Amino acid sequence: MRNVLIFTIIGLLFLGCKPEEKRTDYIIKGNAKGVYNGVRAHLKEKDQNGRERILDTAIVVDEKFTFTGKVTSPKPSILSVNSVNGNLNFMLENSIIDITIDKANISQSQVSGSVSQTEFDAYNQGYAKLKKESIDLQIELRKPLRQLGASSKQSQAVKDSLTNLFIAAQKKQQEYPLNFIKANTNSYYSLSLIEQETNKKNANIKDYQEAFNNLSSELKSTPTGTKIKLTLHNLMAVYEAKSRVDIGKIAPNFEAPTPEGKTVSLNDIKGKVTIIDFWAAWCGPCRRENPNVVNIYNKYHSQGLEIIGVSLDGTRSQKDPKQAWVNAIEQDKLSWTHVSNLSYFLDPVAQLYNIQAIPAVFILDAEGKIAAKNLRGNALEAKVKELLAL
């Protein structure tokens, strides 16, 4: 009997020490004071194109509403209430989430009950602080000089100091998302931030790829992490294609056939200054710019200017792409070297140089470095003269 009692006590102790299991579902408990019965609340998410999609709808009863469901991992979500203006952005995860609606400003509603929401709030508070700092400095900078100091010299010194502080504040604000991710490698909101920031036009994909690589294995193995990994892989391919032909880089060598079928490379024709001109017989803007390029070539060829034209003829609508190409060369009197694979934008040379539209022009210096891109008219001639030291 004594042994039975001892084992019973030990068993109870083990039960008491058992760690709390993670929830596998969520319950959103909404408190909507002042919102009438029957009003609909919507739980939403954004698709890849930024469009809102309704996931679930709840009805307000006695100023309360409830959502239940499951998510594979914490993710940004949106809550809206029909009689209340705006949206509430929050983090949805498998937990009991309490939301107290602020009817005057739904974005200021109180959300509690989830770890990822705490991280989300911390990020937003930090960003808001930096944004306010920038705005306050901007307001100071807009004041007339006479309000900043006793003399014009002092005022200018104060203004210069404020300008430097403003530039530094702007830089901190721009770098904040990446710095937050680096400091929070176990945060699901860091994962969401990478997805959000890499959708922006001027995002440094290389930095965000590095930040993603440093996230915890748990985050990277989630469905969201797997999706972001693929997205970053594709964005890195684009980034590398663009950076390969940045100004200051050595222009990649290439080979392609001439109209006569001879293979010519960029290295074969480089001069003191070299222009790589991507164009096509079907390209109206290219053809209109050709007389200017002819004039520049005739003026500066004897002094070291070389041009290689890369045609992107080869569209489905062209019955005979090669003949169209040759005819355009003759009609426009383009007496420099010409090459083409007649493969439209799938031309290997076009892909090497990340050509998305034509006309596209690369101006190389004597070392083969890209000195300028996409100049036309007088600007093109001025750059050629500068590089030839004329």
WOWO-V744366 format. One record per backbone hydrogen bond with DSSP energy under -1.0 kcal/mol. CO is the residue of the C=O (numbers start at 1). NH is the residue of the N-H. If there is no record, write none. Layout:
co->(CO | CO)
nh->(NH | NH)
//
This chain:
co->(1 | 2 | 3 | 4 | 5 | 6 | 7 | 8 | 9 | 10 | 11 | 12 | 13 | 26 | 27 | 28 | 29 | 30 | 31 | 32 | 36 | 39 | 40 | 41 | 42 | 43 | 43 | 44 | 45 | 47 | 51 | 53 | 56 | 58 | 60 | 61 | 63 | 64 | 65 | 67 | 69 | 75 | 77 | 78 | 79 | 80 | 81 | 88 | 90 | 92 | 93 | 95 | 97 | 98 | 99 | 100 | 105 | 106 | 110 | 112 | 114 | 115 | 116 | 117 | 118 | 119 | 120 | 121 | 122 | 123 | 124 | 125 | 126 | 127 | 128 | 129 | 130 | 131 | 132 | 133 | 134 | 135 | 136 | 137 | 138 | 140 | 144 | 145 | 151 | 152 | 153 | 154 | 155 | 156 | 157 | 158 | 159 | 160 | 161 | 162 | 163 | 164 | 165 | 166 | 167 | 168 | 169 | 170 | 171 | 175 | 176 | 177 | 178 | 179 | 184 | 185 | 187 | 188 | 189 | 190 | 191 | 192 | 193 | 194 | 197 | 200 | 203 | 204 | 205 | 206 | 207 | 208 | 209 | 210 | 212 | 216 | 217 | 219 | 222 | 223 | 224 | 225 | 226 | 227 | 228 | 229 | 230 | 231 | 232 | 233 | 234 | 235 | 236 | 237 | 238 | 239 | 240 | 242 | 243 | 246 | 249 | 254 | 256 | 257 | 258 | 262 | 264 | 266 | 273 | 274 | 275 | 276 | 277 | 278 | 279 | 280 | 283 | 284 | 285 | 286 | 289 | 290 | 291 | 292 | 293 | 294 | 295 | 296 | 297 | 300 | 301 | 304 | 304 | 306 | 307 | 308 | 309 | 310 | 313 | 315 | 320 | 321 | 322 | 323 | 324 | 325 | 326 | 327 | 328 | 329 | 333 | 337 | 339 | 343 | 344 | 347 | 348 | 349 | 350 | 351 | 360 | 361 | 362 | 363 | 363 | 364 | 365 | 368 | 369 | 370 | 372 | 376 | 377 | 378 | 379 | 380 | 381 | 382 | 383 | 384 | 385)
nh->(5 | 6 | 7 | 8 | 9 | 10 | 11 | 12 | 13 | 14 | 15 | 16 | 17 | 69 | 97 | 67 | 99 | 65 | 101 | 35 | 39 | 60 | 82 | 58 | 80 | 55 | 56 | 78 | 53 | 50 | 47 | 45 | 43 | 41 | 38 | 64 | 32 | 61 | 30 | 28 | 26 | 92 | 90 | 44 | 88 | 42 | 84 | 79 | 77 | 75 | 95 | 27 | 29 | 112 | 31 | 110 | 108 | 109 | 100 | 98 | 118 | 119 | 120 | 121 | 122 | 123 | 124 | 125 | 126 | 127 | 128 | 129 | 130 | 131 | 132 | 133 | 134 | 135 | 136 | 137 | 138 | 139 | 140 | 141 | 142 | 143 | 147 | 148 | 155 | 156 | 157 | 158 | 159 | 160 | 161 | 162 | 163 | 164 | 165 | 166 | 167 | 168 | 169 | 170 | 171 | 172 | 173 | 174 | 175 | 179 | 180 | 181 | 182 | 183 | 187 | 216 | 191 | 192 | 193 | 194 | 195 | 196 | 197 | 198 | 200 | 203 | 205 | 208 | 209 | 210 | 211 | 212 | 213 | 214 | 215 | 220 | 221 | 222 | 226 | 227 | 228 | 229 | 230 | 231 | 232 | 233 | 234 | 235 | 236 | 237 | 238 | 239 | 240 | 241 | 242 | 243 | 244 | 245 | 246 | 249 | 370 | 266 | 264 | 340 | 261 | 258 | 256 | 269 | 306 | 364 | 308 | 362 | 310 | 360 | 312 | 283 | 287 | 288 | 289 | 290 | 293 | 294 | 295 | 296 | 297 | 298 | 299 | 300 | 301 | 305 | 304 | 272 | 273 | 275 | 337 | 277 | 339 | 279 | 344 | 318 | 324 | 325 | 326 | 327 | 328 | 329 | 330 | 331 | 332 | 334 | 335 | 309 | 311 | 346 | 347 | 351 | 352 | 353 | 355 | 354 | 278 | 374 | 276 | 371 | 372 | 274 | 368 | 251 | 365 | 248 | 363 | 379 | 381 | 382 | 383 | 384 | 385 | 386 | 387 | 388 | 390)
//
